[in-house]
Every structure is written in structure tokens, then in C-alpha cells.
Amino acid sequence: LPLICCVDRYLYTASASDSRSLIIVVVQMSCPKIVLWGLPSSLENIASKAFVSNLLISLARLHSESDKDKWRRTVVQFLENNLSGIASSNIRSGMLDMWRDWDFSEGISESLFNALFHPGLSEIVIESEGGAAWARGYENTKNSASMLKVVREYVESGSRMSARKFHFVGYEFRTGYTEDVLDELVGMKGQHSLLRLGTWDGLKDLSLTNFDWTWTHLGSNCSSGPGEYYTRMRTFFSNLGQTLPSLVSLEITHSWILRDDPYFWIFIRDPTKHFREYLHPEMWLDGRLGWETKKRFLPRVALPNKNRVRGCQMNLKDVLNTQVELNPVANTLQNFSIHGSTERIGLLPAIYLWCKDLRRLDLPDFNILDDIHEAFLEHYWRGVCLPSLKLISKYRKETKLSTAAIEHPNSALMRKLWISCGETLPDTDRVQFILNVLKEGAPFLRELYIGVNARFAHGADDVLEISQLNVQQLLCFTHLTKLELENVTVDSCLQVLRHLGDQLYSVILTNMYINMCTILNLLPTVTELTLRNTRVCLCDDEEEVVLEFSGNPKPQTRLQKLVVDFTVPLHMVEFIFQGLPNLQHLSLGHGKHRYSHVGSIAGLTPPIWSRILSTCNLNGLVNLRISVLYQPGLHPDSQVSILDYEDIAELFNRMPALQEALIHRRDYVRYGDSPTFPRLEETYGTSRDSRMINYADF
């Protein structure tokens, strides 16, 4: 039935040239086994949509849990009989993509996922509802615990998971399902955790966020609760470090109760053995060590400038000086992100020391200076790795850190950040000092930000200057390929680009008004170039300027992405459309233009636009964004709010690879095989002709 439906629908939109594909499908239908795939790929997509739609129709008729369970077993058996090999993984992944995009009523989403899930999937993504759904009450919240239960059933049956990516996003608030989620992930008392040895050997990307809400109620049971809870979590984090030999990227939520304890178990084989000189091993194992009256544990590592509690805490120096046996994850991990870390984590330098291949340690919610009125985490969180690099330089010469930021280095906040980490910043030449720290601790740096965030700049004094000595220091980073400069003096910027331009592939310049022709000539190897303009959003009085483009730009054959958040001159657009043949993404003008009377291209009129299109050489352009094409008043035909259908069709015809376009305040998406007929995405199930533009948004 699904394939018959799909063939009927495909016949409705098929042309004569597609007859061979239809014959192939008919021949396959005559075989004993139904095969849910076809040529071209659009036919496979339609077949999958039809199949999922029929599943939803049959599922909507069921009300009891026993009927739904029987329905699930039937669907699982049907898919097992009719899908195999790579087709099974690809088609199931496509169906689950639809499952994520579509909205379902209560209970439907979980049942559909449970029926389509298979251990052969390359990606597993489970997202729990929160926010408004939580406000409506527990009974209408998606039960993500039931989805984890299906995954656990396969794990306990001995199935090997083929997933390279496993992301679980928990609830934003405590709901009726949060305890069940923790039980399925961690395992109830006497059960194994979901991360079992030999099951996830190929997993490279793991994300577990908002999965533990025990901190909201653990304090009500202080007699047995902490010890049992600690033992379960200790086993879980230890399994995470020991059972994932291929893990490259890890994202977890910082535990409010356990503090820094999980990181010991993730990265070290047996922490109680290595640190028995400082902490009692039996008390550490059973969760008696460091339990506070505040219903949380003391951090295992005492914070800088704080007295440690003997028998319950260690100094960071003792941790760094101890030789430990590491878990497999410490040898493979390259990207580590800790969410919800709204307190200082004294163990951070040790993580850099243990994970020898770590490229990025990200703390997006890091907020340790919230007692200072003018401090927001955006001021300093990107620079939190710098004091750690300075500290561990005494223990190991270098790290594999690939990204760093020198943000607002001369501010008082940055000085307080370093002091809070037990290090100090000099009063002068701070850029020079920090670059020396990076040179010693992160010689393989690939991405670097230098500047002052415009949101926290308060005048001309907040414009950063990069000296000639700083430029010579930057030349030591031979692996540097991506550079971002913000609110840096123009002379400093040009000096940096003049010396480093030959090695840079990606450059972002923010709030710097520089001749675009000069920039292109200084960056012969650049593939991505962005000129950001954030001041126009932060200050309503900021004057709109037309970017300068004067001189003779050299031929550019490598540039693939160009973003310019300024109003651009007409002759610059003519150069781009003819002289940058390998562009794939192009954005001209600021997004704010959509709500103003300012055009993104100065002086552009409909006749000039037609002439530019007629000589267009952007045959590989995939994405185009020009917020406001015409400025009213320059030409009688410029006074338009929406472009005509013929104008859009001509644009897509002149750019054969174009898939998406934001032109003159409206979004357009190509649909179908013919490049002449772009249109907005249609909702599945409508009868709109596929060869017409959707005017619903107009």
C-alpha cells in the first residue's frame, strides 16, 4: 500500500523522462519482497513519506497501551523483513528526520520513534519537550524516557550500536519523566548503565544534557539517598570513560551535586587508587566523602585562594603532580563542552593535562563573576582556558588546543578572571603576555579571536591596537588558518593581514571600515571572508556607510563564501558577479535593511540589475542573500515591496546551482529538477502544482 500510494503520487508529478524509474519500481513491486527505495532519490523520499503517513493513520486509531505495543512489534517485524543493509539505515534515518520535523499529538511521537528505531542507525537524536509544554502540565510532555527504554532493550539484548552520533537533550524543567530518564541512562540499582562495554565502539559524538534533575529533591532523603545516588552516577561516568574507545566529541551538563567529581571518573581509571594519599578511598567510593549540609558534595579540588578541607579535598598542585592511569576517552577526546557550569571548576587545568589530544574545551554557561554588577559571562567565558594554559606549562610544554580568544584583554574583568583562577595578568602589554602563553601552551592553534566585543565597548578607548611585536608573535602560529578581529584599529588590522594573509583561509573582520579591494588583495588564499557590522544593531544613531571599493582587485579563484554586512557600491557587485566564479555563498547588506528604506546595494535599479544578471558568472552559487535589492526613489520600478515571479525565475535561471535565496525581504527555495522554477517549500500533502512558486507568503 505505501508503494502504490507513492507511485500514484509520483505519476502525478512525473514527466516522460522519468518513465524508466517508474518501470524499475513496478518490477520491484512484482518481487516477493517489497523494497522501499527507488530512483531517483525523490521517489525514495516520497515512498518514505507515504509509509510514515500510513503508520500515523493506523496509530491514531489505537488507544490502549497493549494495542500500541502490538502495533509496534508488527511494524518492527515488517521493517526487519523488508529492509536490509545500508538501505535499512538510510531509509530509517530519513523517516526519523521526518519524525523530528513533524508535530504530533500526545503519545504519537514516542510510539513512532520506538517503531522506527534500529541499532543500525548512524545517528540517534532524542529531544525532550520543555518550556511551554512543561507549563501545560506533565501529562502533555513528550515521554523521552520511553525512547531511551527502547535503546536500552537493544543494548541489553546484546546488540552492537552502529551510531556515530548519540545526542540526548533532556527537559528544561523537572517533569514527571525526569527520574525515568535518569533510570534509563544510568540504570536503576543493580542494573548496567546504557553505556555498556563493547556496545558503542564506533560512537564518536556523545551529547547528554539536562538528564539529571536529582538536585531538586535529593536533600529530602539525606540518610540513604546521597550514597546510593553517588554510587550510580560514579559507575555511569566511569563507564562513559571506559566503554567509548572512539569518542571524539563529548557534551555533558555539569552536575550541581557532584561538582568536579565526575571528571575524575570519566578520565581516570581508578581515582581512589591514585589519590588515596589525600582522600580516603572507601569513603570516596560509597559517597560519604564531602557531603555538605547544602545537599551537595564538596569539590574534590579546592578552589584557588580557598583553604582545603583536609581528608575531603585536594590542592590542584597535588592533582597535577600525580601520575595516573587514564581511561580510553582521555586519549581520543578532542572537543569537550560542559554546560551549566555556573561555578568555578578547579580541575580544568588537569583536564587539559590528561586529554593530550584535546582541541577545544567549551564552557558556554561559565559564570563565576556574577557578583560583579558589570560582569556578564559573554565578557570573559571564551578566555577561560588561558589561565589554565599558563598553569600547566610547568607540567607539560604544550597542548593540542586549536582555538583560543583574546577578548577585551585590557579590561578589569579579565584581570579578575585570572585572579579567580589563581594566576595574574600584568598591568601593561597584556596582548603580548597572552600571546606568549599561547605560543608555549598551544603552538598548534588554528583559530584565534582578538578584539573587544562591541556589546561591551564603551568608547574609543575600547578599540584594541595590535603592535608590530604582536604581529611577529602571531607569525609563530604556523598552523593558524582562521582569524577573527573585532574593534581593532584599521592600521593594526592591515598590518596583521599583510603579514599573515598568505596562510589564512577564513577571516572575519567586525566593525572595521576598510577598502574591500585592499582586503581581497591581502588575502590570496582565503576561502571564507566576512565583514560584520554589529554597531548598526547596537546603536540606532549609527550612520549607514557605503563600503569603499577602489583599486584593482587581483583575480580571486578560491573565495567560496563572502558576507558583507554593509551597504556595498554598485561596481563592487559587478566585480563579484563576474570576478569571483567559485563563490558558493554570498550575502550583501545588513539584515537590518529589511526593516528600513536603505538598499543593500547603493544606486541599484531594475535595469542595472538586469544587466548585471545577464553577465553573471556565478554558476556555482548555492545561497544568495540581498536583504533589500532596490532603494526607493531612484527609478520608477524601484518602488516595489515584492519582486515579480518573472524576476525570481530569471534569477534562478541565471544561477543554475542556486538553491536558496533571500531577495528583497522574501525567502525562495528551488524545487524540482528544473532550474527555471524556484518556489517556496510546500507543506507535504498539498495539491499545489510543483512547477509554480508558492505565493502563500506574499
C-alpha positions in Angstrom: 0.0 0.0 0.0 2.7 2.6 0.8 4.4 2.0 -2.6 1.2 2.0 -4.5 0.4 5.4 -2.9 3.9 6.7 -3.7 3.6 5.5 -7.4 0.3 7.2 -7.8 1.7 10.4 -6.3 4.8 10.2 -8.4 2.8 9.6 -11.6 1.0 12.8 -10.9 4.3 14.8 -10.9 6.4 12.7 -13.3 7.5 13.7 -16.7 8.2 11.4 -19.7 11.9 11.3 -18.9 11.1 9.6 -15.6 9.4 6.5 -17.2 12.5 4.3 -16.7 12.4 5.0 -12.9 8.7 4.1 -12.8 9.4 0.8 -14.6 12.1 -0.1 -12.1 9.7 0.4 -9.3 7.0 -1.7 -10.9 9.4 -4.5 -11.5 10.5 -4.4 -7.8 6.8 -4.5 -6.7 6.4 -7.8 -8.6 9.1 -9.4 -6.4 8.2 -11.3 -3.3 9.9 -8.7 -1.1 8.8 -5.1 -1.1 11.8 -2.7 -1.3 11.3 0.8 0.0 13.7 2.6 -2.3 13.8 3.8 -5.9 15.5 6.1 -8.4 15.7 9.0 -8.4 16.1 9.8 -4.7 13.0 11.9 -4.8 11.0 8.7 -5.3 12.6 7.1 -2.2 11.7 10.2 -0.2 8.0 10.1 -1.4 7.8 6.4 -0.5 9.2 7.1 3.0 6.7 9.9 3.5 3.8 7.7 2.3 4.9 4.9 4.6 5.2 7.2 7.7 1.8 8.8 6.8 0.1 5.4 6.8 1.8 4.5 10.1 0.3 7.6 11.6 -3.1 6.8 10.3 -3.1 3.3 11.8 -1.5 4.6 15.0 -4.2 7.2 15.5 -6.9 4.5 15.7 -5.2 2.9 18.7 -5.9 3.9 22.3 -4.8 1.2 24.7 -1.1 0.7 25.5 -1.3 -3.0 24.7 -2.7 -2.2 21.2 0.2 0.2 20.7 2.7 -2.3 21.8 1.3 -4.9 19.5 1.3 -2.3 16.6 4.9 -1.5 17.4 6.0 -5.2 17.2 4.2 -5.6 13.9 5.9 -2.5 12.3 9.3 -3.6 13.6 8.8 -7.0 12.1 7.6 -5.6 8.8 10.7 -3.3 8.5 13.0 -6.2 9.5 11.6 -8.3 6.7 11.7 -5.7 4.0 14.8 -3.6 4.8 18.4 -4.7 5.0 22.0 -3.5 4.7 22.8 0.2 4.0 19.2 0.8 2.7 17.8 0.0 6.2 20.0 2.6 7.9 19.4 5.3 5.2 15.6 4.9 5.0 15.1 4.7 8.7 17.2 7.8 9.1 15.1 9.6 6.5 11.9 8.6 8.3 13.3 9.8 11.7 14.2 13.1 10.1 10.5 13.5 9.2 9.7 12.4 12.7 11.8 15.3 14.1 10.3 17.8 11.7 6.6 17.0 12.1 4.4 17.8 15.0 2.5 15.0 16.7 -0.2 14.7 19.4 0.3 13.1 22.8 1.9 9.7 22.6 2.3 9.5 18.8 5.9 10.8 18.7 7.2 8.2 21.2 5.3 5.3 19.5 6.6 6.2 16.1 10.2 6.5 17.3 10.0 3.2 19.1 8.8 1.5 15.9 11.4 3.1 13.6 14.5 2.8 15.8 17.1 0.2 14.9 20.7 -0.4 16.2 22.0 0.0 12.7 21.2 3.8 12.7 24.2 6.0 12.3 22.7 8.8 14.3 20.4 8.8 17.4 18.9 12.1 18.3 16.3 12.3 21.1 14.9 15.7 22.3 12.6 16.1 25.2 9.9 18.8 25.3 10.2 21.7 27.7 9.3 25.3 28.1 5.7 25.8 27.1 5.0 22.1 27.1 6.1 21.9 30.8 3.8 24.9 31.6 0.8 23.0 30.3 1.4 20.1 32.7 3.3 16.8 32.9 0.7 14.8 31.1 1.2 16.6 27.8 5.0 16.4 27.8 6.8 14.1 25.5 8.0 11.0 27.3 11.6 10.7 26.1 12.2 8.0 28.8 10.2 5.6 26.7 12.5 6.2 23.7 15.6 5.6 25.9 13.9 2.4 27.1 13.8 1.1 23.5 17.5 1.9 23.1 18.2 0.1 26.4 16.3 -3.0 25.2 18.6 -3.4 22.2 21.6 -2.8 24.4 20.5 -5.4 27.0 19.8 -7.9 24.2 23.5 -7.7 23.2 23.0 -5.6 20.0 26.0 -3.6 18.8 25.1 0.0 18.1 26.3 1.4 14.8 25.7 5.0 15.8 28.5 7.5 15.3 26.4 10.2 17.0 24.1 10.0 20.0 22.5 13.2 21.3 20.0 13.3 24.1 18.5 16.7 25.2 16.6 16.4 28.5 13.9 18.5 29.9 14.3 22.2 30.6 12.4 21.7 33.9 11.7 18.8 36.2 8.8 16.8 34.9 7.1 13.5 35.7 9.6 11.8 33.4 12.9 13.1 34.6 13.5 10.3 37.1 12.7 7.7 34.5 15.2 9.4 32.1 17.9 9.0 34.7 17.0 5.4 35.3 17.2 4.5 31.6 20.5 6.3 31.1 22.3 5.4 34.4 20.4 2.2 35.3 18.5 1.5 38.4 20.1 -0.2 41.4 21.6 -3.4 40.2 21.3 -2.6 36.5 24.0 -1.7 34.0 24.1 1.8 32.5 23.2 2.4 28.9 26.9 2.7 28.1 28.0 -0.9 28.1 31.4 -2.3 27.1 31.5 -3.4 23.5 28.2 -1.8 22.5 29.2 1.7 21.4 32.7 1.1 20.0 32.1 3.3 17.0 30.5 6.2 18.8 32.3 9.5 18.1 29.9 12.2 19.2 28.0 12.0 22.5 25.8 14.7 24.0 23.9 14.3 27.2 22.3 17.5 28.5 19.7 18.2 31.2 19.4 14.5 32.1 19.8 14.7 35.9 17.3 16.6 38.0 18.1 14.8 41.2 19.4 18.0 42.8 15.9 19.4 43.1 14.8 16.7 45.6 17.9 14.7 46.9 18.1 16.8 50.1 14.8 15.4 51.3 16.5 12.0 51.8 19.9 12.5 53.4 20.1 9.2 55.1 20.5 6.8 52.2 19.8 9.0 49.1 23.3 10.5 48.7 25.2 7.3 48.9 23.0 5.3 46.5 22.8 8.2 44.1 26.6 8.8 44.2 27.3 5.1 43.5 25.0 5.0 40.5 26.5 8.2 39.0 30.1 7.2 39.7 29.5 3.9 37.8 27.9 5.7 34.9 30.7 8.3 34.5 33.3 5.6 34.8 31.6 3.6 32.1 31.5 6.7 29.9 35.3 6.9 30.1 36.0 3.2 29.7 33.5 2.0 27.1 33.7 4.5 24.3 37.1 4.0 22.7 36.4 6.1 19.6 34.8 9.1 21.3 36.0 12.5 19.8 33.3 14.9 21.0 31.6 15.0 24.4 29.0 17.4 25.7 27.5 17.0 29.2 25.8 19.1 31.8 27.8 20.0 34.9 26.5 18.2 38.0 25.4 20.6 40.6 25.5 17.9 43.3 28.7 16.1 42.3 30.7 19.2 41.4 34.0 18.2 39.8 33.9 14.5 40.9 32.5 13.2 37.5 35.6 14.4 35.6 37.8 12.2 37.8 35.8 9.1 36.9 35.5 10.0 33.2 39.2 10.4 32.6 41.0 8.3 35.3 40.8 4.5 35.6 40.6 4.4 39.4 40.9 7.7 41.1 40.6 6.2 44.6 43.8 4.2 43.9 45.9 7.2 42.7 44.8 9.8 45.2 44.5 7.5 48.4 47.3 9.6 49.9 44.9 12.6 50.1 41.3 11.1 50.2 40.0 8.1 52.0 39.2 5.6 49.2 36.3 3.7 50.9 34.5 6.9 51.8 35.1 8.2 48.3 33.6 5.1 46.7 30.4 4.9 48.7 29.6 8.7 48.6 30.3 9.6 52.2 33.2 11.9 51.4 32.5 15.6 51.4 28.7 15.6 51.7 27.6 19.1 52.7 24.7 20.4 54.7 23.8 22.3 51.5 22.8 18.9 50.0 25.8 18.7 47.6 29.3 17.4 47.8 32.4 19.4 48.4 34.5 19.8 45.2 37.4 17.3 45.2 39.8 20.1 44.2 39.9 23.1 46.5 39.4 26.4 44.6 42.4 28.8 44.3 42.7 31.1 47.2 40.5 28.8 49.3 41.6 26.7 52.2 41.1 22.9 51.5 39.1 20.7 53.9 41.6 18.0 55.0 40.6 14.5 54.1 37.9 15.7 51.8 39.7 17.9 49.3 43.0 18.1 47.4 45.0 21.0 46.1 45.3 21.4 42.3 49.1 21.1 42.6 48.7 17.6 44.2 46.5 16.5 41.3 48.8 17.8 38.6 51.8 16.1 40.2 50.2 12.7 40.5 50.8 10.1 37.7 47.5 8.5 36.8 46.3 5.7 34.6 43.9 7.2 32.1 40.7 5.9 30.6 40.5 5.4 26.8 38.4 8.5 26.3 41.3 10.7 27.5 43.4 9.5 24.6 40.7 10.2 21.9 38.7 13.2 23.1 39.2 16.4 21.0 36.1 18.5 21.8 34.7 18.8 25.3 31.7 21.0 26.2 30.4 21.5 29.8 27.0 23.1 30.1 25.6 24.6 33.2 29.0 25.3 34.8 27.9 28.4 36.7 30.7 27.9 39.3 34.5 27.7 39.2 35.8 24.2 38.3 39.2 24.0 39.9 40.0 20.8 37.9 40.1 22.5 34.5 43.9 22.6 34.2 44.1 18.9 34.9 41.6 18.1 32.1 44.0 19.9 29.7 46.8 17.8 31.1 45.1 14.5 31.0 43.5 14.8 27.5 46.6 15.1 25.3 44.6 15.5 22.1 42.0 18.0 23.3 41.5 20.7 20.8 38.6 22.6 22.4 37.2 22.9 25.9 34.0 24.9 25.8 32.1 26.3 28.8 29.1 28.2 27.3 27.4 28.9 30.6 30.5 29.6 32.6 29.7 32.4 35.1 32.0 33.0 38.0 31.9 36.8 38.3 28.2 37.2 38.7 28.8 39.1 42.0 30.2 42.0 39.9 27.5 44.3 38.7 29.0 45.0 35.3 30.0 41.3 34.5 28.2 39.0 32.1 29.6 35.7 31.1 29.8 36.9 27.5 32.6 39.2 28.7 35.1 36.5 29.5 34.0 32.9 29.0 35.9 32.5 25.8 39.1 33.4 27.6 38.7 31.0 30.5 41.2 28.5 29.0 44.1 31.0 29.1 44.9 30.9 32.9 44.9 27.0 32.7 47.4 27.1 29.9 49.7 29.3 31.9 49.4 27.0 34.9 50.1 23.6 33.2 53.1 25.0 31.3 55.1 23.9 34.3 54.0 20.3 33.9 53.7 19.9 30.1 55.3 22.0 27.4 52.3 22.2 25.1 48.7 21.1 24.3 46.8 20.4 21.1 44.4 23.3 21.7 43.2 24.6 18.3 41.0 27.5 19.2 41.5 30.5 21.6 40.2 34.0 22.2 41.9 37.2 23.4 38.8 39.2 24.2 38.9 42.5 26.0 42.4 41.8 27.4 42.9 45.3 29.0 39.6 45.2 31.0 39.4 44.8 34.8 37.1 41.8 34.3 39.9 39.9 32.5 42.2 40.6 35.4 39.7 39.4 37.9 39.1 36.2 35.8 42.8 35.4 36.0 42.9 36.1 39.7 40.0 33.8 40.3 41.9 31.0 38.6 45.0 31.6 40.7 47.0 33.4 38.1 47.8 37.1 37.5 47.9 39.4 34.4 50.4 42.2 34.0 49.2 45.8 34.1 50.7 46.5 30.6 51.3 44.7 27.4 48.6 42.1 28.1 48.2 41.1 24.4 51.9 40.3 24.3 51.7 38.3 27.5 48.8 36.2 26.4 50.3 35.5 23.0 53.4 34.2 24.8 51.1 31.9 26.9 49.5 30.6 23.7 52.9 30.2 22.0 54.1 28.0 24.8 50.9 26.1 25.6 49.0 26.0 22.2 51.5 26.1 19.3 49.1 24.2 17.1 46.5 26.9 17.2 44.2 27.0 14.2 41.5 29.6 15.2 42.1 32.8 17.0 39.9 35.8 18.0 41.4 39.1 19.1 39.4 42.1 19.9 36.7 43.8 22.0 33.1 42.7 21.8 31.1 45.7 20.6 28.3 44.9 23.1 30.7 45.8 25.9 32.7 48.6 24.3 32.1 52.0 25.8 34.0 54.3 23.5 37.2 54.9 21.5 39.3 53.6 24.4 37.9 50.1 23.8 39.4 49.9 20.3 42.3 47.5 20.5 45.7 48.1 19.0 48.0 45.3 17.8 51.6 46.2 17.9 54.4 45.2 15.5 55.8 42.9 18.2 52.4 41.2 18.5 52.4 40.6 14.7 55.7 38.9 15.0 54.3 36.7 17.7 51.4 35.8 15.5 53.8 34.6 12.8 54.9 31.9 15.2 51.5 30.2 14.8 52.2 28.4 11.5 49.0 26.3 11.7 46.8 29.4 12.1 44.1 29.4 9.3 41.2 31.2 10.8 41.4 34.7 12.3 38.7 37.0 13.7 39.4 40.6 14.6 36.8 42.9 16.2 37.1 46.6 17.1 40.7 46.6 16.2 42.3 49.8 14.7 42.4 49.8 10.9 46.2 50.1 10.8 46.6 47.2 13.1 44.2 45.1 11.0 46.0 45.9 7.8 49.4 45.1 9.4 48.2 41.7 10.6 46.6 40.8 7.2 49.8 42.0 5.4 52.0 39.5 7.3 49.6 36.6 7.8 47.4 36.9 4.7 49.1 34.1 2.8 48.3 31.4 5.4 44.7 32.4 6.2 41.7 30.5 4.8 38.9 32.2 6.9 38.9 35.8 8.0 36.2 37.7 10.0 36.5 41.5 10.4 34.0 43.2 12.7 33.2 46.9 12.8 36.2 48.0 10.7 35.6 50.2 7.7 38.4 49.1 5.2 38.6 49.2 1.4 37.3 45.9 0.2 39.7 45.8 -2.7 42.6 46.1 -0.3 41.4 43.3 1.8 41.0 41.0 -1.2 44.5 41.7 -2.4 46.0 40.9 1.0 44.2 37.5 1.2 45.2 35.5 -1.9 44.3 32.1 -0.3 41.1 33.0 1.6 38.1 30.8 1.1 35.7 32.5 3.6 35.6 36.2 4.1 33.1 38.0 6.5 32.9 41.8 7.1 30.5 42.1 10.1 28.8 45.3 11.2 27.3 44.9 14.6 27.2 48.6 15.6 24.1 49.3 13.4 22.1 46.9 15.6 23.6 48.1 18.9 23.2 51.8 18.2 20.2 53.3 16.4 22.2 56.5 15.8 25.0 54.6 13.9 25.3 56.1 10.4 24.9 53.8 7.5 28.0 53.9 5.3 28.8 52.5 1.8 31.8 50.2 1.9 34.7 51.5 -0.1 35.8 49.6 -3.1 38.6 51.3 -5.1 41.7 50.0 -6.8 42.4 46.9 -8.9 41.5 43.7 -7.2 43.6 40.7 -8.0 41.8 37.6 -9.5 40.2 35.5 -6.8 39.5 31.9 -7.6 39.5 30.3 -4.1 36.9 32.5 -2.4 33.8 30.4 -1.7 31.9 32.4 0.9 31.6 36.2 1.1 29.5 38.0 3.7 29.4 41.8 3.8 27.1 43.5 6.4 27.5 46.9 4.9 25.8 48.7 2.0 28.0 48.0 -1.0 28.8 50.1 -4.1 27.5 49.1 -7.5 30.9 48.5 -9.1 31.7 46.0 -6.3 28.7 44.0 -7.1 29.6 43.9 -10.7 33.1 42.6 -9.8 31.6 39.9 -7.5 29.2 38.6 -10.2 32.0 38.4 -12.8 35.3 38.1 -10.9 34.5 35.5 -8.2 33.4 32.5 -10.2 33.8 29.9 -7.4 31.5 31.6 -4.9 29.0 29.3 -3.2 27.6 31.6 -0.6 27.1 35.4 -1.0 25.4 37.8 1.4 25.3 41.6 0.8 23.8 44.2 3.1 22.8 44.1 6.8 19.7 42.2 7.9 18.5 45.4 9.5 18.0 46.7 5.9 14.8 44.6 5.7 13.1 47.0 8.1 14.4 50.2 6.7 14.4 52.2 3.5 18.1 51.7 2.9 19.1 49.5 0.0 21.7 46.8 0.3 23.3 47.9 -3.0 23.8 51.6 -3.4 22.3 53.0 -6.6 20.9 49.7 -7.9 17.8 50.0 -10.2 15.9 47.3 -12.1 17.6 48.0 -15.5 21.1 47.8 -13.9 20.1 44.6 -12.1 19.0 43.0 -15.3 22.3 44.0 -16.9 24.3 42.5 -14.0 22.4 39.2 -14.2 23.0 39.0 -18.0 26.8 38.9 -17.4 26.6 36.8 -14.2 29.4 34.2 -13.8 28.2 32.7 -10.5 27.4 29.3 -11.9 28.3 27.5 -8.6 26.4 29.8 -6.2 24.2 27.9 -3.8 23.0 30.5 -1.4 22.3 34.2 -2.1 21.2 36.9 0.4 20.5 40.5 -0.6 18.1 41.9 2.0 16.8 44.9 0.0 17.5 44.9 -3.7 16.3 48.3 -4.8 16.3 51.6 -2.9 13.0 53.5 -3.4 13.2 56.8 -5.4 16.0 56.0 -7.8 13.8 54.6 -10.5 10.0 54.3 -11.2 10.2 50.5 -10.9 12.2 50.5 -7.7 9.1 51.2 -5.6 8.2 47.5 -5.0 7.8 45.5 -1.9 7.9 42.1 -3.5 9.6 41.1 -6.8 7.6 39.6 -9.6 7.5 35.9 -10.4 9.4 36.5 -13.7 12.2 38.3 -11.8 12.7 35.4 -9.4 12.5 32.9 -12.2 15.2 34.8 -14.2 17.5 34.9 -11.1 17.3 31.2 -10.6 17.7 30.6 -14.3 20.9 32.7 -14.5 22.3 30.8 -11.4 21.9 27.1 -12.2 23.2 25.9 -8.8 21.2 28.3 -6.7 19.1 26.5 -4.0 18.1 29.2 -1.5 17.8 33.0 -1.9 16.7 35.8 0.3 16.0 38.6 -2.1 14.2 41.9 -1.3 12.7 40.8 2.0 11.5 37.4 0.9 12.9 33.8 1.0 12.8 31.5 -2.0 13.8 27.8 -2.4 14.4 25.9 -5.6 12.1 22.9 -6.1 12.2 20.1 -8.6 14.7 19.3 -11.3 14.1 22.3 -13.5 16.3 25.3 -12.5 13.8 27.7 -14.1 11.1 27.3 -11.5 12.1 28.1 -7.9 9.4 28.2 -5.2 8.9 28.2 -1.5 8.9 24.9 0.3 5.4 23.4 0.2 3.7 21.6 3.1 3.6 17.9 2.5 0.2 16.7 1.4 -0.9 19.8 -0.5 -2.0 19.6 -4.1 -0.2 22.7 -5.3 1.4 22.3 -8.7 5.1 21.6 -8.1 6.1 23.8 -11.0 4.8 27.1 -9.6 6.0 29.5 -7.0 4.1 29.4 -3.7 2.5 32.8 -3.2 1.2 32.0 0.2 3.9 34.0 1.9 3.1 37.0 -0.3 
